[in-house]
Amino acid sequence: MQAPITHILPATTIRRERLMPAGGRIIARRGQQVNPADVVAEAVLRPEHLLLDISRGLGLPPSEVDRHLQRRAGDEVGEGDVIAGPVGVGRRVVRAPKSGTVVVAGEGQVLLQLEGQPAELKAGYSGVVIDVVGDRGVIIETTGALIQGVWGNGRINYGLLSVVARTPDEIVTPDLLDVSLRGSVVMAGYCEDGNVLRSAEELPLRGMILASMDSALVPIALSVNCPIVIVEGFGKLPMNQEAFNLLTSSSRREVAMNAERWDRIANTRPEVVISLPEGSMLEMPAEMAAFAVGQAVRVVSPPFKSRVGTLAVIRPGLSALPSGVRAQTGEVRFVNGDTIQVPLANLEIIG
């Protein structure tokens, strides 16, 4: 049985495609060194349209307007350019109210596609652009420690890591975020107070890495400008020990945060990358693997959600569960020696 891998790695090579949903202009070049917040491409993703009533503007019936049009479909116009006319003694004209492109012209009307503000695609990682993907984006390669989360608020930034959580399940409060943390990426535990996120915005922080968060705070998290990555999920969940140890041992190192949404189809998820010295040569991690005895695994469903252990046994065939469901199962042994039987579908590989 194949299983998804959540990467919590102290050192690896990371290669990521950074793509726009539509074609645009590539700004970065092959071989360029980029930071997470650098813009590598841009495109106008949601152009605005404006319908001009030329017949009314010239004071003519629609059947007489077309011969007075000065622009045709496909023509680019600047703000104030004449689109139709002049007509009559008063030399009436219709001008473009904004810059754009004529999409349709005829029957007394002109449809303009306005020049919108381009949407910017940020690098998301500190690394090197190793290839360009047509007019859609780039491929970036870097080396570092990698921690993948389960939720992000869509923001990207980077900064030095400051650790405020003393234990994996510590509750973060507003008083823990003081002015000494300004401009840093903060690693904390469970967040249940919206004032914590507001304080992060006011300081401001470069980012927050949380073990877990109350789901009621999602609207606030989406509104703040700094990236927020949740490692475990919603509800009071402790950070798994592997991620906690890796982060706490990396204090004051540069951290890149790409808090994009987890999309299994697009193969994207929120990630934290901790920089390593240049010249490190490491293998690329796999995205899927078969379950095997001895693997580190994490339980993804209650009542043991987010706990990490070792897959001690893979039972053959289908096993009957207390719910009456029959499924492939395995035995997971935790650090304290406890062993539980878990459906393999409720496990993910940590690697």
N, C-alpha and C positions, 0 to 999 in steps of 0.2 A: 504493500500500500504506500503510495506516494504522499508525502506530507509537506506543507509549506514550512519554510525555515525563517525564523525570526533571528536576525543577526545581532549578536552581542559579542563583538570581536575586539580584542585588544590591539590587533594590528592586521590590516588587510589592504589590498588594492581595490579601489572603488571606481567603477566606470558607469556613468549615467548619461542617458539621452535627456536633453532638455529641449522640449519641443513645444511650439505654439499650435493651437488648434487649427490655424489657417496659415497660408503662406504670407510672408512679409519680407522684411529686410534684415539680413544677417549683419550684425555689427562686429562681432568677434572674428578673429582669423585663426587659422591653424597654427599651433605652436604658442599661442598667447597665454600668458599666465593670468588667471582671473581670481577675484575674490567673490564670496557668495553673493554680495549685493551688486556686483557689476552687471550692467545690462548687456546681454549677448545678442539679442534680436528684438525686433519690434514689429507690430502689425496693427492695422485698424480692424478690430474684430467686430465692432458694432457700429457701422456707419449710419448716420442719420440721413433722412430723406425729406425733401421739401417740395411741395407741389405748388407751382406758380400758375395763377390764372392770367394768362397773357391776354385773352380776349377782354377781360375786365380792365386790365391795366392799360390797354391801348384804346379801349372804348369801341371795339369792333366786334361784329359777329364772328363766331368761331370759324365759319367757312372762309373768311377773308384774312384770318390772322397768319396762316402758314407762310404766305408769300412775303411776310414782313419779318419772319424769324431770321436771326443772324447766326444762330447756333444750331447744330445738329447733334444727334445722339453720339456720344463718345468724345465730344469736345470738352476741354477743360476751361473753366472760367474762374476769374479772380473776383473778389468782392468789388462791386461797382461796375463790372463789365456789362456792356449793353447786350442783352439777349434778344430783344426784338424792337423794331422801330428804326428810325423815327417815323411818326405818322401825323398827318394833319398840319394845320397852321401852327399849332403850338409845339410841333415836333416832339410829340409824346414818345417816350421810350420806357421799356421795362429793363431794369438792371438786376444783376445777381446780388441778392442781399448778403451772401457769404460765398467764399471760395468752394468750388466743388467740380463735379463732372456731370454733364448732361446725360441722363439715362434714357429719357423718352422726350421727344419734341414733336408736337402735332395736335391737330384738332383743338387749337386754342389753349393748350396747356404745355408746360414744360416741367419735367420731374428732375430735380437736382439731387445728386448724392453728395452730401457735404463732407468736407475734410474733417474727420474726427481726430481726437487725440489718440495717438497710437498706444496700444497696450504693450508694456515692456516685459520681456522675459529675462529674469535674473538668472545668474549662473547657479546659485544655490549651493555651490561647493567651492572651496579653495583648491585650485588645481590647474591643469593645462588642457586647453582645447585641442583634442587630438583629431577631430574630424568635424566637417560641416554636413548637416543633413538637408540637402537641397536648399529651399527657402523657408524651411520649417524650424530649424534650430541647430544645435551643436551637440557633440559628445565630449564630456569632460572626464578626465581621469585624475585621480588623486590617491594618496595613501593616508591611512589614519585608523584610529580606533572607531568602530562603527556601532551605534546603538539605534535600533529601529523601534519606533513607537507605534501606537494604535490610533492616535488622533492628533491632528494639527489644525491650527487656525488659518493656514494659508499664507503666512508671512515668512520672510527670509531675512536673516541677518547673521552676524558673527561677532564674537568678542571673547574676552578672557573669562574663564569659568570661575565662579565663586560658589562654594558649597555652603548652604545654610542648614541642610538636613543632617541631623546627628544620627538618626535611625531611619530605616526604610519606610516606617509608617508614621513618622512625625507629622503633626498638623502644622502647616505654615500659617502664621498670623501676620497682620500688617506691620507689627512692631519689629519683625525680623528683617524687614526691608528698609534699611536706613540709607543715608546719603553716601556712605562709603561704597555702596554697591552700584552707584550710578555708572552707566555705560558698560556693565558686565552682563554675562549670561549667568543666571542664578539657577542652581539645582536645589529643589525642595521636595517635600513629601506630598501629603494630601492637602488639597485646597478646598475649603468649604465656605470661604468668605469672599464675596465679590470685591471687598475693599483691598484684598491682596492684589488682584488684577488691576484695580484702579491705581494702586500705589506703583505697580510696575510701569504703568503708563506715565505717571507723573514724574518719576525720578529723572529720566526714563531708564529702563533696563534695555539691554540689547536682545534679551530673550529669557524664557523660563522653561526649564525642564522639570516636569512634575511627575511624581509617581502616579497620582490619580487625582480626580476632581469631581465635585458634585455636578451632575448633569444640568442642574438648574443654572449653572454659571456659563453655559455655552454661549448665550447671546452676548455676554460681557466679553468673553474670550475672543469672540469673532470681531468685536469692535476695537480692540486695542491694537496698536501698531507693531508691537514687538511680537516675534514668533513665540508660540506656546506649543510644546510637544508633550503629550501625555504618554508615558511609557506603558502603563498597565491598562487603564480604562476608567470608566465612571463608577462612582461609589468609592467607599473607603478601602482602597487596595494598597498593600505595601509594595514598594518597588522590589523586584526580584533581586536576590543577593548579588548575582553576577553583574548586573547593570549598576547597582549601588556601589559595589567595590570599584568598578572601573571608573565611575564618575568621581567618587571621593578621592581616588588616587591621582586624579588629573587636574586638581585645583590649580588655577592660574595658568593653565595652558589654553591656547586658542581653540575655540569651538565654533564650528559652522553649523547653523540650524536651518534646515529646510523643512518647514512645518506644513508641507502640502498634504492634501487629503489622501487617505488610504483608498486606492482604487485598484482592485485586483485585476480588472480587465486591462487597464493602462499600465499595470505593474509599477505603480508609484505608491509610496507610503512615507509618513513623516520620519525623518532621520536626523541624527546628531552625529557629526564627524569631528573627532578630536585629532588635531594635527599631529603628525609625526615628523621627525627630522627628514630633510630631503635625502634622496638616494636610497630610501628603503625599498627593497624589491620583495613584493609579497604576492601571493596567489589571489585570484579573483574568487569570491565566495559563490557557491551554488545557490540557486533560488528554491530548488525542490530536491528532496532526497527520499529514499525508502527508509521506513523505520527499521532500526537494528538495535539489538541488545547492547547496552552500554552508552547509548546516546543521552545527552542532556536534553530534557524535554520540559515544557511548561504546560500546565493545565489551563485551559481557556474557558472553563465553565465552573459554576458553583458546585459544591461548596469549597473547593480547593483552588478556585480561580487565582491565577498569577503565581502559584507556588511552583518552584523549579525543583526537579529531582532527576533521578537516573532511571531510564527504562530498563528494568531488571529482567522482565520476562515478556515475551510476546506469545499469547495463548493461541493455539491452532484452532481453526474453524471459528464458529460463532459461539459466544457465551451469553447465557441468560442474565440479564440485569434485574435489579429489584423492581424496576418499572414494568417488567414484562417484555421489554425490547430485547432482541437478540442482535449482537453486534460483535465485530472484532475488538478484542480488548488486550490490554497489557497491564503489567504491574509496575507501578512507579514507586521507587524508594526515595524518601526524602532524607535530608542530612541527619535528622534526629533519629533515623532508623525506622520510622513508620512506613508501612507499605500499603498502597491502595490499588484497587482494580479500577481502571479507567477505559472507556471506549477510545480506540485510537483516533476517532474523529474529533475527540475533545482534547487532543494533544497537538502541540506544534514543537518542532525541533528547534533547539537553541544551538546556534553554531556560527 
